[in-house]
Amino acid sequence: MIETYGGNSTAYPQITKLIATSCKTGARIEQLVQEIASQIDAILPIKDLLPNSWF
């Protein structure tokens, strides 16, 4: 899939899985949602608080 769009899998190591989905039929959307949810905790800065000065 990545090769189709002009890249290669070694150029994008952050992509760990490709899940074919369909917005038209809804096929595999739930699997995609579950996979995203399982990967969120692996993103180290995801739970960092924003500084008060940003608000």
Contacts in CASP RR format, 6 or more apart in sequence:
PFRMAT RR
TARGET T0000
AUTHOR 0000-0000-0000
METHOD contacts of the structure
MODEL  1
MIETYGGNSTAYPQITKLIATSCKTGARIEQLVQEIASQIDAILPIKDLL
PNSWF
1 18 0 8 1.000
2 8 0 8 1.000
2 9 0 8 1.000
2 11 0 8 1.000
2 12 0 8 1.000
2 15 0 8 1.000
2 18 0 8 1.000
3 9 0 8 1.000
9 15 0 8 1.000
16 39 0 8 1.000
17 35 0 8 1.000
19 28 0 8 1.000
19 31 0 8 1.000
19 32 0 8 1.000
19 35 0 8 1.000
20 27 0 8 1.000
20 28 0 8 1.000
21 27 0 8 1.000
21 28 0 8 1.000
21 29 0 8 1.000
21 31 0 8 1.000
21 32 0 8 1.000
22 28 0 8 1.000
22 29 0 8 1.000
23 29 0 8 1.000
40 46 0 8 1.000
END
